[in-house]
Amino acid sequence: MTLHDSARPRTARVVTVSDRAAAGEYADRSGPAAAEALAGHGIRVDGVDVVPDGDDSVRAAIEAAIGDGVDLVVTTGGTGIGPRDRTPEATATLLAVRLEGVEQAMRAAGLPQVPTAVLSRGLVGLTSRGPDAVLVVNAPGSVGGVRDAVAVVGPLVGHVLGQARGDDPGH
């Protein structure tokens, strides 16, 4: 699928949300997988940050990425139903527009391989409508879940941002 994409290269920040990875108990695998998958869609990743679970840490990391001028923020992890899984709650406070169809498509992409993919509560949305719009995507914390999410979102990034920023009037 090819959608309108401006000539301007898109940039992204990946934020891995994991208490254990942030504490150095294990290496982050989902963040680098997200960066690799995004690069496959021509999106330049300016960094992969690792933060602990929790509203404040997630919100601060997303806000820092937005402040640095990226077009897209992809979080990995914290989208499940555990007590510390708060990534959607932190993200919701920053979104002006939700893209529920994209959220549903991300869950559906993983369903044939992983029946529990439907338990992901990840959000997708825009921080605003206008020239400063940033697309924010909450992907699951597994490498497979990240790849599924980016496979859905990657081809849409240019079109979504073009429309939100007024560069592509659409239909």
C-alpha positions in Angstrom: 0.0 0.0 0.0 1.4 3.4 -1.0 -0.2 6.6 0.4 0.7 10.2 -0.1 4.0 11.1 1.7 5.6 14.5 1.6 9.2 14.7 0.3 10.3 15.7 3.9 11.9 12.7 5.7 10.0 11.7 8.9 11.7 11.3 12.2 10.8 9.2 15.2 11.7 8.5 18.8 11.2 5.1 20.4 10.4 4.9 24.1 10.7 1.5 25.7 8.5 1.3 28.9 9.8 -1.4 31.2 10.7 -1.3 34.9 13.2 -4.2 34.4 14.9 -2.8 31.3 15.2 0.6 32.9 16.8 -1.0 36.0 19.3 -2.8 33.7 17.9 -6.3 34.7 17.7 -7.2 31.0 18.5 -5.7 27.6 15.8 -3.9 25.8 14.9 -5.9 22.6 11.6 -4.2 21.6 13.0 -0.7 21.3 15.7 -1.7 18.8 13.1 -3.8 16.9 10.9 -0.8 16.6 13.7 1.3 15.3 14.6 -1.3 12.7 11.0 -1.7 11.6 10.6 2.1 11.3 13.8 2.4 9.3 12.2 -0.1 6.9 9.5 2.5 6.2 12.0 5.2 5.6 11.5 6.8 9.0 14.7 8.0 10.7 14.8 7.1 14.4 16.8 9.7 16.5 17.0 7.5 19.6 15.6 4.8 21.7 14.9 5.8 25.3 14.2 3.3 28.1 12.0 4.5 31.0 10.3 2.7 33.9 6.5 2.0 33.9 4.3 4.7 35.2 2.3 7.7 34.1 4.9 10.4 34.9 7.9 8.7 33.3 6.0 7.8 30.1 4.4 11.2 29.8 7.8 13.0 30.3 9.5 10.8 27.7 6.8 11.5 25.1 6.8 15.2 25.9 10.7 15.3 25.6 10.5 13.6 22.2 7.8 16.1 21.0 9.9 19.0 22.3 12.8 17.7 20.2 10.7 18.0 17.1 10.1 14.4 16.0 7.1 13.5 13.8 6.4 10.2 15.5 6.8 8.7 19.0 6.5 5.0 19.3 6.3 3.5 22.8 6.8 -0.2 23.4 5.5 -1.8 26.6 3.1 -1.0 29.3 0.0 -1.6 27.2 -1.2 -4.8 29.0 -3.5 -5.2 31.9 -1.0 -5.5 34.8 -1.0 -3.1 37.7 2.0 -1.1 36.3 0.8 -1.1 32.7 -0.1 2.6 32.5 1.3 3.7 29.1 -2.2 4.3 27.5 -3.3 6.4 30.5 -0.1 8.5 30.3 -0.5 8.9 26.5 -4.2 9.7 26.6 -3.4 13.0 28.4 -1.3 14.2 25.4 -3.7 13.3 22.6 -6.1 15.7 20.9 -7.3 13.1 18.3 -7.5 9.3 18.7 -7.2 7.0 15.7 -9.2 4.0 17.0 -9.2 2.3 13.6 -5.4 2.1 13.6 -5.5 0.8 17.2 -7.9 -2.0 16.2 -5.8 -2.8 13.1 -2.6 -3.1 15.2 -4.4 -5.6 17.6 -5.8 -7.5 14.6 -2.4 -7.8 13.0 -1.1 -9.9 15.9 -4.2 -11.9 16.5 -3.4 -14.8 14.1 -0.1 -15.6 15.8 -0.9 -14.5 19.4 -4.5 -14.7 20.7 -3.7 -12.4 23.6 -2.9 -9.6 21.1 -6.4 -8.3 21.8 -5.5 -7.6 25.4 -3.2 -4.8 24.3 -4.7 -1.4 25.3 -2.3 0.6 23.1 -3.5 4.0 21.8 -2.7 5.8 18.6 -3.4 9.4 18.1 -2.3 13.0 17.3 -1.1 15.5 19.8 -2.9 18.3 17.8 -4.2 19.2 14.4 -2.0 21.7 12.6 1.7 22.2 11.8 2.9 20.9 15.1 1.0 17.6 15.1 2.9 14.6 16.3 1.7 11.0 15.8 2.0 8.9 19.0 1.7 5.1 18.9 1.6 2.7 21.8 3.0 -0.7 20.7 3.1 -3.8 22.9 6.4 -4.7 24.6 7.1 -7.8 22.7 9.3 -7.9 19.5 6.5 -9.5 17.5 3.9 -7.0 18.8 6.2 -4.1 17.9 6.8 -5.4 14.4 3.0 -5.9 13.9 2.3 -2.4 15.1 4.9 -0.8 12.9 3.7 -2.9 9.9 0.3 -1.2 10.3 1.4 2.3 11.2 4.5 2.6 9.0 2.7 3.0 5.7 0.3 5.6 7.2 2.7 8.0 8.8 3.2 10.4 5.9 -0.5 10.5 5.0 -1.7 11.0 8.6 0.8 13.7 9.3 0.2 15.4 5.9 -3.5 15.5 6.6 -3.2 16.6 10.3 -0.7 19.3 9.4 -2.7 20.6 6.5 -0.1 19.6 3.9 -2.4 17.0 2.2 -6.0 18.1 2.1 -7.1 14.5 1.3 -10.5 13.8 -0.1 
